[in-house]
Amino acid sequence: MAEENPPVVYSGPKYEYKVVIYREGALGSIFLAGSKVHPVKFSEFLNKNAAQGWKVVTMERESRRLLLFFSREAFLVVMERLRQD
């Protein structure tokens, strides 16, 4: 009788994910009729998360409505890092 080998299960690295909607405050949108993300502040946000081990997987820019007439720019950022068990 032939012995059956148990299936081999690959247990690779495990990741955790974080989804963040990054946007500037509403006052700039109201007073300037539109608000864009400040590049220096956005870089600081990304660097702060990178220092904690997060890396950006994907990012999407969108223009969001605020109070019917105003719009502001927002970024949907998906980040991952190795899970710390």
Stockholm file with secondary structure:
# STOCKHOLM 1.0

chainA/1-85         MAEENPPVVYSGPKYEYKVVIYREGALGSIFLAGSKVHPVKFSEFLNKNAAQGWKVVTMERESRRLLLFFSREAFLVVMERLRQD
#=GR chainA/1-85 SS CCCCCCCCCCCCCCEEEEEEEEECCHHHHHHHSCBCCCHHHHHHHHHHHHHTTCEEEEEEEEEEEETTTEEEEEEEEEEEEECCC
#=GC SS_cons        CCCCCCCCCCCCCCEEEEEEEEECCHHHHHHHSCBCCCHHHHHHHHHHHHHTTCEEEEEEEEEEEETTTEEEEEEEEEEEEECCC
//
